[in-house]
Amino acid sequence: MKVKKFAWILPVAAGILWGSVGVFVRTLSDYGMNSFTVVESRVSMAVLLLLIGIGIYDRKQLKVRPKDLWLFILTGTLGMLGLNITYNEAINHLPLSLAAVLLSLSPVFVLMLAAVFFKEKITARKTGCALLAILGCTLASGVLESLTGMEISGTGLVLGVASGLFYALYSIFTKAAMRRGYSGLTITFYCMAVVGICLLPFSDWGQIASFYAEAPVGNTFYSILHALCGSVLPYALYTVAIQFMDAGKVSILAAGEPVAAMAFGMLFFLEIPTPVEFVGMALTVAAIILLGMPEKKRKEKKILSSIEMDRG
């Protein structure tokens, strides 16, 4: 199947898009929005865009069986919401680079959980690529150079590791929903709706309203772009990829987010990486390429037939 052959591109693209989130977050944070309000502004717009898109494309995608609602609630709360809250809080206790590295541990959790719940094989190739990607993310983040003489918060470390675990749980719950026959659009829409509802009481809607009022056309376009790049497209691409590939492999292929964030930092904020960070970028990209390469098929039938001919 052609789609399956090129499915590895989907999580890679998702990782790149997630890496762009920092550009939007910096702008909205400078405007005065707290982390909850930033996430709510993105998710609420994403839910609206998905609702319009699904309504035009196929309204049947909005149908879910009542007995499966718990799965969407868990995916939205323990997956998306858990990831956003723990990661945002980790950033408040740790350097951004270290928080990003701890988040990049998610492929390890995915490999272990997928092996337990879905019997996915933990191959040497997956393990090696996961370790190479984590090493690359660590170097690319610059964390090794910035931690000299710095006190590390135990709370921050716990929150950072938890963000990686919640990221992994999103992959596992999504896989379970896929096995129940739900599409990537359906899963993404309802999970984001759950996140949006949960964040309602913690968000400053006055700030969101004033942001739109300040420049109705420009800021509305900015919010749409934020929702598309930070939520709609990456989550949809990541979720669809799980339909065609092992969850562990998908999580590793999407692990280039810190590298993408570094690239966006260079492009928009003229943040020039150090040589070590460039090496980290190369290692991460190498891990993604190696994992994305097709497996060499063993031509067992031909070998057997040749043996048969030799015997004859």
N, C-alpha and C positions, 0 to 999 in steps of 0.2 A: 504494500500500500504506500502510495507516494507521500501522503500526509505523515504517516508514521516514520518514513525515511528521513524527513526533514523536521520532525517534531522537536529535535534538540534545540532548534533555533528559538522556539517559543520561550522556554525558561531563561535563555541567555538574554533575549530582548526584555523579559520581565525584570531581570536583574539590572539592566542598563536603565530602564525607566525608573525603578525604585531608587537608583543612584541619583536621579535628578531631583528627588524630593527636597534635598537640602537647599537647593536654589530657591524654591518656593517658601520653605519654612523660614529661611533667613529674612525674606522680605516681609512676611506676615508677622514674624516675631518683632522686627524693627517697628512695625506698625503698632505694636502693643498687645498682640494676641498671646494668650498663654497656650501651652501645648494642647490642652483639651479643646480649646476653641479652634486652634489650627486644624486639628484632626476632624472636628465636627464640621467645619466649613468645607473641608475636602470631601468627607464622606456624604454629607447631605446633598452636595451637588452631584456626586457620583451616583447616588441612589436615584436622583431625578433624571439624570442622563440615561441610566440603565433602564428606568421605567419607560421613558420615551422610546428608546431603541428597541426594547423587547416588544412594546406595544405595536411598533411599526413592523418589526421582523416576524414575530410569532408570539401571539398572546398566550398560547398554550404553555410557553416556558414559565409562566407565572403560577401554574398549577402545582401544588404540592399536596401530598397525602398527609392528613392530620397526624397520623401515627409517626410520621418522619420529622415533625416540627422540632422535636428535641435535638435532632442531629444538626439542624441549621442553627439552633440556639447555642449549642456547644461550640460549633465551628466559629460562630460570630463572637462569642464571649471568650472562650479559652484560646481561640485561634487569633483572629484579627484584633479584638479588643485587648486581650492579654498581652499580645506582642506590642501594641502601641503604648500601653500604659507602662509596662516594665521597661521598655526601651527608652521612652521619654524620661522616666524617673532615673534610669541608669545614667543618662546624660547629665542629670543634675548632680550626681555624686561622683562621676568619673570623667576623665578626658574623653572627648567625642571619639577619638581614635580607638581607645580601649573598649568603649561601649560597642563600637562597630565590630571589633575583633571577637568579642564575646557573642555577639549576634551571629557571627559567621560560624559558630560552633553548631548551628542548627543541622547541617548535613549529618553530623555524627549521631545526633538524636534521631533523625529521620531514618537513618540506616538501621539503628537498633529497634525502633518502634515498628518499622515496616517489616522487619524480620519476624517480630513477635506476632503482629496482627495479620499480616498478609503473606507470610512465608516467603518474602522476597529474599533472594540469596545475597549474602554479604560477600561479594567477590573481591579478589585481590586488586582488581582494577578499580572498583568503586572505592575501596579503602584507601588505596594509594592516591587517587585523584582527590579524595576528600581531604587527606592530610596535606597534599600539595597546595590545594586551594586555601586551606586555613593558614598555612605558612605564608603563602603569597599575600593574603589579606592582612596578616600581622605585619609584614614588612611594608606593604603599601600604605597602611594606616599611619605609619610613623610612630607607632606606640613605643617601640623599643628605644627610640631616640628621645622621646618626651618624658619617659618615666624615671629618668635619672634623678634621684633625690626627692621624688614625689611620694607623698603619703597616699596609699590606696585605701579607699573606703570599703570595708567588709560588706556593708549594705549594698553598695554600688556593684560589687562583684556578684552578689547573690541575684540582684535585679538583672544584671547583664546576662548571666547564665540562664535565668528564667526567661528572658526574651528569646533566646535561642530555642528553649524548650517549647514555648508557646508557638513559635514559628513552625516547629516540627509538628506540633499538634494540629495546626491548620492543615498541613499536608496529609496527615493521617485521617482526620475527619472528612476532608475533601475526597480522598480516595474512597472512603466508606460511602459517601453520598453518591459518588459516581457509580459504584457497584449497585446502588439502588435505582439506577436509571436516570438520574438527574444530570442535566447539561451544565457546562461551565458557567453559562449565563445565569441560570437559575440559582446555582450555588452562590455565585458572586453577589447577585442582587440581594438575596435574603440575608446573607451574612453581613453585608454592609448596612442593611436596614436595621439589623439587630444592634450593630455598633452605634449607628446614629441615634437610636432610641435610648441606649444606655448612657450616651454622653450628653443627652439633652439637658439634664439638671446641672451639669458641671461646666457648661459652655456660656460664654458671654455673648448673647445674641445682640446686645446693643453695639458691641464692637463690630460684629459681622455686618449689621445693618449700616453702620456709619462707613464701613469700608466700601460697600456698594454705592452708598449715597455720594461719596467723595468723587467718584468717577464711574458713573453707571455703566457705560459701554466698555471702557478699558478694563475696569476691575472685574466686571462680569466675565469678559473674555479670559482674563487672567485666572479666575476661579475655575472656569471650564477647563482650561489647559492644566491647571493644578490637579483637578479631579481625574482627568484623562490619564495624565502621566503618572500620578501618584497612587491611583486606585483602580479605575476602570480597566485600563489596558493591561497593567502588570498582573493584577489578580486574575483577570480573565485568561491571559496567556499562560500563567502558571497553572491555573486550574485545568485548562484544556490539555496541557502537556501531561498532566498526571493520568489522563485518560489513555494515552498512548505509551507511556513509559513508567518504569518503576519510580515510586515516590522518592527513593533515595537518590536516584540518578538525577531527577528533576531538581532536587534541592541543591545538589552540587553544581549543576549547570547554572543555577541562578545565583551562585555564591560570588559572582563578580560585582555585586552591588558596591562594596567599598572602593573597588578600582574605578567603577563608573563615577562614583561620587568625587574621586580624586580628579578624574578627567574633566568633570563639570566645574570643579573648583579652579582648574587651570583656565578653562574657557571663559567663565563668567567673573571670577574674582582674582585672576592672575596669580593664583597660588602655585608656585613652581615646586614640584616634588624634588626630594633629594635623590641621589643615585640609588640609595637603598630602597626607596619607595618605588623607583622605576623597576628595580629587580623584582620587587614584590608584585608589581603589575604584570611583569612578564611571566612569573611563575603561575599566577592565577589564570591568566589567559591560556598558558600551556596546559594547565589541568582541565580547563573547559574544553579545549580542542581535543585533547587525548580522550576524554570521556565522550565527546560528541562523535568521534570517529566510529564508523560502523565496524562491528565485530567481523573478523574473518570467518567466513563460512567454511566448515569442513566438508569437503566433497566425499563423504563416506561411500556413497553409492558407486562413484567412479573408482574409488580405491578397491572396493569389494569386487567390482566387475573385473578390474585389471588382475586381481589375485585369482579370480575364477579362470581368466584366460590363461594365466601362467600355469595354473594347475592342469588346464586342459592340454 
